[in-house]
Amino acid sequence: DGIRDKLVTGVQTCALPISPIPVRLGAAAWRTLTSVRFAVLLITAIALAGLAGTIIRQLPSGAIDDPAARARALAVIHAAWDPLAVSGVAIGPALVDIFDALGLFRIFSAPWFVLLLTVLVLAITCCTIDRTPRLWRSLHHVTVPQPLPFFDPVLPGRAALATPALDATAAAAILRRRRFRVRTVTSDDGATTWVYGDRWQYFKLATLLTHLGLICFLGAGAVTAAAGFETVIFLAPGQTAPVRPVGTPHNLLVRVNAFEKPQRGDGSFIDFRTDLSVFRDGAEIARKTIRVNDPLALEGFTFHQNTFGPAVALTIRGADGALLWTGPILLAGELLGMPQGFLTIPGTQTGLLVLLTRLGDGSSRLVLQGIESLPGGDATATRFQALLDKAATTDPAQTAGVSITWDETAAWTGMVIRNDPGQALVWIAFVALIVGLVLTFYFPRRRCWVRIDPEQSSLALLGDRSLDLPRELRSIAAALDASRPLDPA
């Protein structure tokens, strides 16, 4: 209200005529943003959205900015939802389209969710600004002389002292030894003296740090959801892939130079190491061997070692002996409990499904299946099936005219590549919250009044709820009663 009144007064004294409508709208917006009910409504909406995000299957983070990955992820969702029907009417496909349009498959990065976070940050900021002047006044302006009813022993935190005429200097010294800031005031007639002590007076302002931490946390979430980027890339040694979708100007390219997964004698892994190079516009700009807890940081991007899996290096030649493919195939999927990969054989319409099986003697064998799409593209037919041992080559007559050689077994590495512009805000929020909570709960403010007059001396102690008020009241009262009374002479 005080800020609103100042705003209205400033407008009234301005030389230029200004319509009161914007002023009223501004005052109404301020009242809304500083309303506790509005804040609760926002928090409820965000909580419900978060609940929906945990119930509804979300798109993978790498599919949000990649159209091809997004299409594949939506196809998986369609396969699960399309059979839904009500009274024989299929509603699954329409439901997927509606949910996708509303952003319910990517709630935590949807524009409306970012807007909710932004408005909540703004509301908390306005509430903090509105509360700070009152908080400062309550901490800074203290009335030392208090009337006699204030010290009524019936009230909590009050005690009647056994010594009627205390020495004000001794009482002040006792409070100072307990780390109180002390002020002494004597009545005009000199009959009554008040000794006031305040400990941790301004530490109540630490709640502002807590508010700052909350604002930074929510702001970091909004910034990351709006401008953050995350993708997952699987590569075998020697392979290269773009970080952002193809066509992005000055895109980063990552290449795996080598991948190692040394093992102990019992078969457990010692470490996972990826020798990684990063390129831009054809030039290598960074190279590092990354580990699980030792990523590569570059221009706001962080390249994390995340996972790994098997790969097989194949050489495929056409009927005329021409080389169609040589290199690894990532077995990043799983079919019937076996590692599975897929490759469209270059120069053909045949897709090659590869399964890696393990035989009883510990050796491995590949199961190969050639697949072609039928006219219309909705179904497939098997062109061939074959088994292949390591270092062996298939008979072209059995594999649709192509020869497939299994050169070696390799491994692929999986990396999470993340650009999190809200990371700095998260660290600020963490420090602010920890400092604010420590100061608030471990340094509670307490205020002590000692009223000294010839007839009766009284004690009043006020403190935060985290303070053991009765215990401290007894301790201070005992110390004051044990002090030397004022010498009447």
Protein Blocks (a to p, Z undefined) as FASTA:
>chain_A
ZZmmmmmmmmmmpmbdcdfklmmmmmmmmmmmmpmklmmmmmmmmmmmmmmmmmpccddf
klmmmmklmmmmmmmmmmmmmmpceehiafklmmmmmmmmnopmmmmlgfklmmmmmmmm
mmmmmmmmmmmmmmmmmmmmccfbdcfklmgmkbghiacdfblbacfklmmmmmmmnopa
cdddddfkomaccddddehkllmmmmmmmmmmmmmmmmmmmmmmmmgccddddddehiac
dfbdehiahiacdddfbdcddddfkopafbdcddddddeehiafbdcdddfklccdeehi
acddfbdcdddddddddfkopafbgcddddfbceehiacdddddehiabdcdddddddfk
opacdddddddddehjlaccdfbdcdddehiacdfklngoiacddfbdcddddddddddf
klmmmmmmmmmmmmmmmmmmmmccddddddddfkbccddddddfkbcfklmmmmmmmmmm
mpccddfZZ
